[in-house]
């Protein structure tokens, strides 16, 4: 007999999916607004700031 698990596992997946879609949307928005060159410069600066 199959047991369905509804709890934090399913909720965690939804939160991760929503976060990934939000990040993808932000990246596409930056690309559309600033163009490829500025987008890549901002991305490189953000990565450099982390290190």
C-alpha distance matrix in Angstrom:
0.0 3.8 6.5 9.8 12.8 16.0 19.0 21.9 20.3 20.2 23.5 25.1 24.3 25.9 28.9 29.4 29.3 31.8 34.0 34.1 35.0 37.7 39.2 39.3 40.9 43.5 44.3 44.9 46.9 49.1 49.6 50.7 53.0 54.7 54.4 53.2 56.0 55.7 51.9 51.9 54.7 52.6 49.6 51.7 53.3 49.9 48.7 52.1 51.9 48.7 50.5
3.8 0.0 3.8 6.5 9.6 12.8 15.9 18.6 16.8 16.5 20.0 21.4 20.6 22.2 25.2 25.6 25.5 28.0 30.2 30.3 31.2 33.9 35.4 35.5 37.2 39.7 40.5 41.1 43.2 45.3 45.8 46.9 49.2 50.9 50.7 49.5 52.3 51.9 48.1 48.2 50.9 48.9 45.8 48.0 49.6 46.2 45.1 48.6 48.3 45.1 47.0
6.5 3.8 0.0 3.8 6.4 9.6 12.5 15.4 14.1 14.1 17.2 18.9 18.6 20.1 22.8 23.6 23.9 26.1 28.2 28.7 29.8 32.1 33.7 34.2 35.8 38.1 39.2 40.0 41.8 43.9 44.7 45.8 47.9 49.6 49.6 48.5 51.2 50.6 46.8 47.0 49.6 47.3 44.3 46.6 47.9 44.4 43.4 46.8 46.4 43.2 45.1
9.8 6.5 3.8 0.0 3.8 6.4 9.7 12.7 11.4 10.8 13.9 15.8 15.4 16.6 19.5 20.5 20.6 22.6 24.9 25.5 26.4 28.6 30.4 31.0 32.3 34.7 35.9 36.6 38.3 40.5 41.4 42.4 44.4 46.2 46.3 45.5 48.2 47.4 43.7 44.1 46.6 44.2 41.4 43.8 45.1 41.6 40.8 44.3 43.7 40.7 42.8
12.8 9.6 6.4 3.8 0.0 3.8 6.3 9.1 8.1 8.1 11.0 12.7 12.9 14.4 16.8 17.9 18.6 20.5 22.4 23.4 24.6 26.5 28.2 29.1 30.5 32.6 33.9 35.0 36.5 38.5 39.6 40.8 42.6 44.3 44.6 43.7 46.2 45.3 41.5 41.9 44.3 41.8 39.0 41.3 42.4 38.8 38.1 41.4 40.7 37.6 39.8
16.0 12.8 9.6 6.4 3.8 0.0 3.7 7.1 7.2 6.3 8.3 10.9 11.4 12.1 14.4 16.1 16.8 18.1 20.2 21.6 22.6 24.2 26.2 27.3 28.4 30.3 32.0 33.0 34.3 36.4 37.7 38.7 40.3 42.2 42.7 42.1 44.6 43.5 39.8 40.5 42.7 40.0 37.4 40.0 40.8 37.2 36.8 40.2 39.2 36.3 38.8
19.0 15.9 12.5 9.7 6.3 3.7 0.0 3.8 5.5 5.8 6.4 8.7 10.4 11.2 12.5 14.5 15.9 17.0 18.6 20.4 21.7 22.9 24.7 26.3 27.4 28.9 30.7 32.1 33.2 35.0 36.6 37.8 39.2 40.8 41.6 41.0 43.3 41.9 38.3 39.0 40.9 38.1 35.6 38.1 38.6 34.9 34.6 37.9 36.7 33.7 36.2
21.9 18.6 15.4 12.7 9.1 7.1 3.8 0.0 3.8 5.5 4.9 5.7 8.4 9.7 10.1 11.8 13.9 15.0 15.9 17.9 19.7 20.5 22.0 23.9 25.2 26.4 28.2 29.9 30.9 32.5 34.2 35.6 36.8 38.2 39.1 38.4 40.5 39.0 35.5 36.0 37.8 34.9 32.4 34.8 35.2 31.5 31.1 34.3 33.1 30.1 32.5
20.3 16.8 14.1 11.4 8.1 7.2 5.5 3.8 0.0 3.8 5.5 5.1 6.3 8.8 10.0 10.6 12.4 14.4 15.4 16.5 18.5 20.0 21.2 22.6 24.3 25.8 27.1 28.7 30.2 31.7 33.1 34.7 36.2 37.5 38.0 37.0 39.2 38.1 34.4 34.7 36.7 34.2 31.4 33.6 34.5 30.9 30.2 33.5 32.6 29.5 31.8
20.2 16.5 14.1 10.8 8.1 6.3 5.8 5.5 3.8 0.0 3.8 5.4 5.2 6.4 8.7 10.0 10.7 12.4 14.3 15.4 16.7 18.4 20.1 21.2 22.6 24.5 25.9 27.1 28.5 30.5 31.7 32.9 34.6 36.2 36.7 35.9 38.4 37.3 33.6 34.2 36.5 33.9 31.3 33.8 34.8 31.2 30.8 34.3 33.5 30.6 33.2
23.5 20.0 17.2 13.9 11.0 8.3 6.4 4.9 5.5 3.8 0.0 3.8 5.4 5.1 6.2 8.6 9.9 10.6 12.3 14.2 15.4 16.5 18.4 20.0 21.0 22.5 24.4 25.8 26.8 28.6 30.3 31.5 32.7 34.4 35.2 34.8 37.1 35.7 32.1 32.9 34.9 32.1 29.7 32.4 33.0 29.3 29.3 32.7 31.5 28.8 31.6
25.1 21.4 18.9 15.8 12.7 10.9 8.7 5.7 5.1 5.4 3.8 0.0 3.8 5.4 5.1 6.1 8.6 9.9 10.5 12.2 14.2 15.2 16.5 18.3 19.8 21.0 22.6 24.3 25.5 27.0 28.6 30.2 31.4 32.8 33.5 32.7 34.8 33.5 29.9 30.4 32.3 29.5 27.0 29.4 30.1 26.4 26.1 29.4 28.4 25.5 28.2
24.3 20.6 18.6 15.4 12.9 11.4 10.4 8.4 6.3 5.2 5.4 3.8 0.0 3.8 5.4 5.1 6.1 8.6 9.8 10.5 12.2 14.1 15.3 16.4 18.2 19.9 21.1 22.5 24.1 25.8 27.0 28.4 30.1 31.5 31.9 31.0 33.4 32.3 28.6 29.1 31.4 28.9 26.2 28.7 29.8 26.3 25.8 29.4 28.8 26.0 28.6
25.9 22.2 20.1 16.6 14.4 12.1 11.2 9.7 8.8 6.4 5.1 5.4 3.8 0.0 3.8 5.4 5.1 6.1 8.5 9.9 10.5 12.2 14.2 15.3 16.3 18.2 20.0 21.0 22.2 24.3 25.7 26.7 28.3 30.1 30.7 30.2 32.7 31.5 27.9 28.8 31.1 28.4 26.0 28.9 29.8 26.4 26.4 30.0 29.2 26.8 29.7
28.9 25.2 22.8 19.5 16.8 14.4 12.5 10.1 10.0 8.7 6.2 5.1 5.4 3.8 0.0 3.8 5.5 5.2 6.1 8.6 9.9 10.5 12.3 14.2 15.2 16.4 18.4 20.0 20.8 22.5 24.3 25.6 26.8 28.3 29.2 28.8 31.1 29.5 26.0 27.0 28.9 26.0 23.7 26.6 27.1 23.5 23.8 27.3 26.1 23.8 26.8
29.4 25.6 23.6 20.5 17.9 16.1 14.5 11.8 10.6 10.0 8.6 6.1 5.1 5.4 3.8 0.0 3.8 5.5 5.1 6.1 8.6 9.8 10.6 12.2 14.1 15.3 16.5 18.4 19.8 21.2 22.6 24.3 25.7 26.9 27.4 26.6 28.8 27.6 23.9 24.5 26.6 23.9 21.3 24.0 24.9 21.4 21.2 24.8 24.1 21.5 24.4
29.3 25.5 23.9 20.6 18.6 16.8 15.9 13.9 12.4 10.7 9.9 8.6 6.1 5.1 5.5 3.8 0.0 3.8 5.4 5.1 6.2 8.6 9.9 10.5 12.2 14.2 15.4 16.5 18.2 20.0 21.1 22.4 24.2 25.7 26.0 25.3 27.9 26.9 23.2 24.1 26.5 24.1 21.6 24.5 25.7 22.5 22.4 26.2 25.8 23.6 26.4
31.8 28.0 26.1 22.6 20.5 18.1 17.0 15.0 14.4 12.4 10.6 9.9 8.6 6.1 5.2 5.5 3.8 0.0 3.8 5.5 5.1 6.1 8.7 9.9 10.4 12.2 14.3 15.3 16.2 18.3 19.9 20.9 22.3 24.1 24.9 24.7 27.2 25.8 22.3 23.6 25.9 23.1 21.0 24.3 25.1 21.8 22.4 26.0 25.2 23.4 26.6
34.0 30.2 28.2 24.9 22.4 20.2 18.6 15.9 15.4 14.3 12.3 10.5 9.8 8.5 6.1 5.1 5.4 3.8 0.0 3.8 5.5 5.0 6.2 8.6 9.8 10.5 12.3 14.3 15.2 16.6 18.4 19.9 21.0 22.3 23.2 22.8 25.0 23.4 19.9 21.0 23.0 20.1 17.9 21.0 21.7 18.3 18.8 22.4 21.5 19.6 22.9
34.1 30.3 28.7 25.5 23.4 21.6 20.4 17.9 16.5 15.4 14.2 12.2 10.5 9.9 8.6 6.1 5.1 5.5 3.8 0.0 3.8 5.4 5.2 6.1 8.5 9.9 10.6 12.3 14.1 15.4 16.5 18.3 20.0 21.1 21.4 20.6 23.0 21.9 18.2 19.0 21.4 19.0 16.5 19.5 20.8 17.6 17.8 21.5 21.3 19.4 22.4
35.0 31.2 29.8 26.4 24.6 22.6 21.7 19.7 18.5 16.7 15.4 14.2 12.2 10.5 9.9 8.6 6.2 5.1 5.5 3.8 0.0 3.8 5.5 5.0 6.0 8.6 9.8 10.5 12.1 14.2 15.2 16.3 18.1 19.8 20.2 19.9 22.7 21.6 18.0 19.4 22.0 19.6 17.5 20.9 22.2 19.3 20.0 23.7 23.4 22.1 25.1
37.7 33.9 32.1 28.6 26.5 24.2 22.9 20.5 20.0 18.4 16.5 15.2 14.1 12.2 10.5 9.8 8.6 6.1 5.0 5.4 3.8 0.0 3.8 5.4 5.0 6.2 8.6 9.9 10.4 12.3 14.2 15.2 16.3 18.1 19.1 19.2 21.7 20.0 16.6 18.4 20.5 17.6 16.1 19.6 20.3 17.4 18.6 22.1 21.4 20.4 23.7
39.2 35.4 33.7 30.4 28.2 26.2 24.7 22.0 21.2 20.1 18.4 16.5 15.3 14.2 12.3 10.6 9.9 8.7 6.2 5.2 5.5 3.8 0.0 3.8 5.4 5.1 6.2 8.7 9.8 10.6 12.3 14.2 15.3 16.3 17.1 16.7 18.9 17.3 13.8 15.1 17.2 14.5 12.5 16.0 16.9 14.0 15.0 18.6 18.2 17.1 20.3
39.3 35.5 34.2 31.0 29.1 27.3 26.3 23.9 22.6 21.2 20.0 18.3 16.4 15.3 14.2 12.2 10.5 9.9 8.6 6.1 5.0 5.4 3.8 0.0 3.8 5.4 5.1 6.2 8.5 10.0 10.6 12.3 14.2 15.4 15.5 14.9 17.7 16.8 13.1 14.5 17.2 15.1 13.1 16.6 18.1 15.7 16.5 20.1 20.3 19.4 22.4
40.9 37.2 35.8 32.3 30.5 28.4 27.4 25.2 24.3 22.6 21.0 19.8 18.2 16.3 15.2 14.1 12.2 10.4 9.8 8.5 6.0 5.0 5.4 3.8 0.0 3.8 5.4 5.1 6.0 8.6 9.8 10.5 12.1 14.1 14.7 15.1 18.0 16.7 13.4 15.6 18.1 15.7 14.6 18.3 19.4 17.2 18.6 22.0 21.9 21.5 24.6
43.5 39.7 38.1 34.7 32.6 30.3 28.9 26.4 25.8 24.5 22.5 21.0 19.9 18.2 16.4 15.3 14.2 12.2 10.5 9.9 8.6 6.2 5.1 5.4 3.8 0.0 3.8 5.5 5.0 6.2 8.5 9.8 10.5 11.9 13.2 13.7 16.0 14.1 10.9 13.4 15.3 12.6 11.8 15.6 16.2 14.0 16.0 19.1 18.7 18.7 22.0
44.3 40.5 39.2 35.9 33.9 32.0 30.7 28.2 27.1 25.9 24.4 22.6 21.1 20.0 18.4 16.5 15.4 14.3 12.3 10.6 9.8 8.6 6.2 5.1 5.4 3.8 0.0 3.8 5.4 5.2 6.2 8.6 10.0 10.6 10.9 10.6 13.1 11.8 8.2 10.2 12.7 10.6 9.4 13.1 14.4 12.7 14.1 17.4 17.7 17.7 20.6
44.9 41.1 40.0 36.6 35.0 33.0 32.1 29.9 28.7 27.1 25.8 24.3 22.5 21.0 20.0 18.4 16.5 15.3 14.3 12.3 10.5 9.9 8.7 6.2 5.1 5.5 3.8 0.0 3.8 5.5 5.0 6.1 8.6 10.1 9.9 10.2 13.4 12.7 9.5 11.9 14.7 13.2 12.4 15.9 17.4 16.2 17.6 20.7 21.2 21.5 24.2
46.9 43.2 41.8 38.3 36.5 34.3 33.2 30.9 30.2 28.5 26.8 25.5 24.1 22.2 20.8 19.8 18.2 16.2 15.2 14.1 12.1 10.4 9.8 8.5 6.0 5.0 5.4 3.8 0.0 3.8 5.4 5.1 6.1 8.5 9.6 11.2 13.9 12.3 9.7 13.0 15.0 13.0 13.2 16.8 17.6 16.4 18.6 21.3 21.3 22.0 25.0
49.1 45.3 43.9 40.5 38.5 36.4 35.0 32.5 31.7 30.5 28.6 27.0 25.8 24.3 22.5 21.2 20.0 18.3 16.6 15.4 14.2 12.3 10.6 10.0 8.6 6.2 5.2 5.5 3.8 0.0 3.8 5.5 5.2 5.8 7.4 8.7 10.8 8.7 6.3 9.8 11.3 9.4 10.0 13.6 14.1 13.4 15.8 18.2 18.4 19.4 22.3
49.6 45.8 44.7 41.4 39.6 37.7 36.6 34.2 33.1 31.7 30.3 28.6 27.0 25.7 24.3 22.6 21.1 19.9 18.4 16.5 15.2 14.2 12.3 10.6 9.8 8.5 6.2 5.0 5.4 3.8 0.0 3.8 5.6 5.6 5.0 5.8 8.8 8.1 5.7 8.7 11.1 10.4 10.6 13.7 15.2 15.0 16.7 19.2 20.0 21.0 23.5
50.7 46.9 45.8 42.4 40.8 38.7 37.8 35.6 34.7 32.9 31.5 30.2 28.4 26.7 25.6 24.3 22.4 20.9 19.9 18.3 16.3 15.2 14.2 12.3 10.5 9.8 8.6 6.1 5.1 5.5 3.8 0.0 3.8 5.9 5.8 8.2 11.2 10.5 9.0 12.2 14.3 13.6 14.2 17.4 18.5 18.3 20.4 22.7 23.3 24.5 27.0
53.0 49.2 47.9 44.4 42.6 40.3 39.2 36.8 36.2 34.6 32.7 31.4 30.1 28.3 26.8 25.7 24.2 22.3 21.0 20.0 18.1 16.3 15.3 14.2 12.1 10.5 10.0 8.6 6.1 5.2 5.6 3.8 0.0 3.8 6.0 9.2 11.2 9.4 8.8 12.5 13.7 12.5 14.2 17.2 17.6 17.6 20.2 22.2 22.3 23.9 26.6
54.7 50.9 49.6 46.2 44.3 42.2 40.8 38.2 37.5 36.2 34.4 32.8 31.5 30.1 28.3 26.9 25.7 24.1 22.3 21.1 19.8 18.1 16.3 15.4 14.1 11.9 10.6 10.1 8.5 5.8 5.6 5.9 3.8 0.0 3.8 6.8 7.8 5.8 6.2 9.8 10.4 9.9 12.0 14.5 14.9 15.6 18.1 19.6 20.1 22.1 24.4
54.4 50.7 49.6 46.3 44.6 42.7 41.6 39.1 38.0 36.7 35.2 33.5 31.9 30.7 29.2 27.4 26.0 24.9 23.2 21.4 20.2 19.1 17.1 15.5 14.7 13.2 10.9 9.9 9.6 7.4 5.0 5.8 6.0 3.8 0.0 3.8 5.8 5.9 6.1 8.7 10.3 10.9 12.2 14.4 15.7 16.6 18.5 20.1 21.3 23.0 25.0
53.2 49.5 48.5 45.5 43.7 42.1 41.0 38.4 37.0 35.9 34.8 32.7 31.0 30.2 28.8 26.6 25.3 24.7 22.8 20.6 19.9 19.2 16.7 14.9 15.1 13.7 10.6 10.2 11.2 8.7 5.8 8.2 9.2 6.8 3.8 0.0 3.8 5.7 5.0 6.1 8.6 9.9 10.4 12.1 14.1 15.3 16.4 18.1 19.8 21.3 22.9
56.0 52.3 51.2 48.2 46.2 44.6 43.3 40.5 39.2 38.4 37.1 34.8 33.4 32.7 31.1 28.8 27.9 27.2 25.0 23.0 22.7 21.7 18.9 17.7 18.0 16.0 13.1 13.4 13.9 10.8 8.8 11.2 11.2 7.8 5.8 3.8 0.0 3.8 5.4 5.4 6.2 8.7 9.9 10.6 12.3 14.3 15.5 16.4 18.3 20.3 21.6
55.7 51.9 50.6 47.4 45.3 43.5 41.9 39.0 38.1 37.3 35.7 33.5 32.3 31.5 29.5 27.6 26.9 25.8 23.4 21.9 21.6 20.0 17.3 16.8 16.7 14.1 11.8 12.7 12.3 8.7 8.1 10.5 9.4 5.8 5.9 5.7 3.8 0.0 3.8 5.5 5.0 6.1 8.5 9.8 10.4 12.2 14.3 15.1 16.3 18.6 20.3
51.9 48.1 46.8 43.7 41.5 39.8 38.3 35.5 34.4 33.6 32.1 29.9 28.6 27.9 26.0 23.9 23.2 22.3 19.9 18.2 18.0 16.6 13.8 13.1 13.4 10.9 8.2 9.5 9.7 6.3 5.7 9.0 8.8 6.2 6.1 5.0 5.4 3.8 0.0 3.8 5.5 5.2 6.1 8.6 9.9 10.6 12.4 14.2 15.3 16.9 19.0
51.9 48.2 47.0 44.1 41.9 40.5 39.0 36.0 34.7 34.2 32.9 30.4 29.1 28.8 27.0 24.5 24.1 23.6 21.0 19.0 19.4 18.4 15.1 14.5 15.6 13.4 10.2 11.9 13.0 9.8 8.7 12.2 12.5 9.8 8.7 6.1 5.4 5.5 3.8 0.0 3.8 5.4 4.9 6.0 8.5 9.7 10.5 12.1 14.0 15.5 16.9
54.7 50.9 49.6 46.6 44.3 42.7 40.9 37.8 36.7 36.5 34.9 32.3 31.4 31.1 28.9 26.6 26.5 25.9 23.0 21.4 22.0 20.5 17.2 17.2 18.1 15.3 12.7 14.7 15.0 11.3 11.1 14.3 13.7 10.4 10.3 8.6 6.2 5.0 5.5 3.8 0.0 3.8 5.4 5.2 6.1 8.6 10.0 10.4 12.2 14.4 15.6
52.6 48.9 47.3 44.2 41.8 40.0 38.1 34.9 34.2 33.9 32.1 29.5 28.9 28.4 26.0 23.9 24.1 23.1 20.1 19.0 19.6 17.6 14.5 15.1 15.7 12.6 10.6 13.2 13.0 9.4 10.4 13.6 12.5 9.9 10.9 9.9 8.7 6.1 5.2 5.4 3.8 0.0 3.8 5.5 5.1 6.1 8.7 9.8 10.4 12.6 14.6
49.6 45.8 44.3 41.4 39.0 37.4 35.6 32.4 31.4 31.3 29.7 27.0 26.2 26.0 23.7 21.3 21.6 21.0 17.9 16.5 17.5 16.1 12.5 13.1 14.6 11.8 9.4 12.4 13.2 10.0 10.6 14.2 14.2 12.0 12.2 10.4 9.9 8.5 6.1 4.9 5.4 3.8 0.0 3.8 5.4 5.1 6.3 8.6 9.9 11.0 13.0
51.7 48.0 46.6 43.8 41.3 40.0 38.1 34.8 33.6 33.8 32.4 29.4 28.7 28.9 26.6 24.0 24.5 24.3 21.0 19.5 20.9 19.6 16.0 16.6 18.3 15.6 13.1 15.9 16.8 13.6 13.7 17.4 17.2 14.5 14.4 12.1 10.6 9.8 8.6 6.0 5.2 5.5 3.8 0.0 3.8 5.4 5.2 6.1 8.5 10.0 11.0
53.3 49.6 47.9 45.1 42.4 40.8 38.6 35.2 34.5 34.8 33.0 30.1 29.8 29.8 27.1 24.9 25.7 25.1 21.7 20.8 22.2 20.3 16.9 18.1 19.4 16.2 14.4 17.4 17.6 14.1 15.2 18.5 17.6 14.9 15.7 14.1 12.3 10.4 9.9 8.5 6.1 5.1 5.4 3.8 0.0 3.8 5.5 5.0 6.1 8.7 10.1
49.9 46.2 44.4 41.6 38.8 37.2 34.9 31.5 30.9 31.2 29.3 26.4 26.3 26.4 23.5 21.4 22.5 21.8 18.3 17.6 19.3 17.4 14.0 15.7 17.2 14.0 12.7 16.2 16.4 13.4 15.0 18.3 17.6 15.6 16.6 15.3 14.3 12.2 10.6 9.7 8.6 6.1 5.1 5.4 3.8 0.0 3.8 5.4 5.1 6.5 9.1
48.7 45.1 43.4 40.8 38.1 36.8 34.6 31.1 30.2 30.8 29.3 26.1 25.8 26.4 23.8 21.2 22.4 22.4 18.8 17.8 20.0 18.6 15.0 16.5 18.6 16.0 14.1 17.6 18.6 15.8 16.7 20.4 20.2 18.1 18.5 16.4 15.5 14.3 12.4 10.5 10.0 8.7 6.3 5.2 5.5 3.8 0.0 3.8 5.4 5.2 6.8
52.1 48.6 46.8 44.3 41.4 40.2 37.9 34.3 33.5 34.3 32.7 29.4 29.4 30.0 27.3 24.8 26.2 26.0 22.4 21.5 23.7 22.1 18.6 20.1 22.0 19.1 17.4 20.7 21.3 18.2 19.2 22.7 22.2 19.6 20.1 18.1 16.4 15.1 14.2 12.1 10.4 9.8 8.6 6.1 5.0 5.4 3.8 0.0 3.8 5.4 5.3
51.9 48.3 46.4 43.7 40.7 39.2 36.7 33.1 32.6 33.5 31.5 28.4 28.8 29.2 26.1 24.1 25.8 25.2 21.5 21.3 23.4 21.4 18.2 20.3 21.9 18.7 17.7 21.2 21.3 18.4 20.0 23.3 22.3 20.1 21.3 19.8 18.3 16.3 15.3 14.0 12.2 10.4 9.9 8.5 6.1 5.1 5.4 3.8 0.0 3.8 5.4
48.7 45.1 43.2 40.7 37.6 36.3 33.7 30.1 29.5 30.6 28.8 25.5 26.0 26.8 23.8 21.5 23.6 23.4 19.6 19.4 22.1 20.4 17.1 19.4 21.5 18.7 17.7 21.5 22.0 19.4 21.0 24.5 23.9 22.1 23.0 21.3 20.3 18.6 16.9 15.5 14.4 12.6 11.0 10.0 8.7 6.5 5.2 5.4 3.8 0.0 3.8
50.5 47.0 45.1 42.8 39.8 38.8 36.2 32.5 31.8 33.2 31.6 28.2 28.6 29.7 26.8 24.4 26.4 26.6 22.9 22.4 25.1 23.7 20.3 22.4 24.6 22.0 20.6 24.2 25.0 22.3 23.5 27.0 26.6 24.4 25.0 22.9 21.6 20.3 19.0 16.9 15.6 14.6 13.0 11.0 10.1 9.1 6.8 5.3 5.4 3.8 0.0
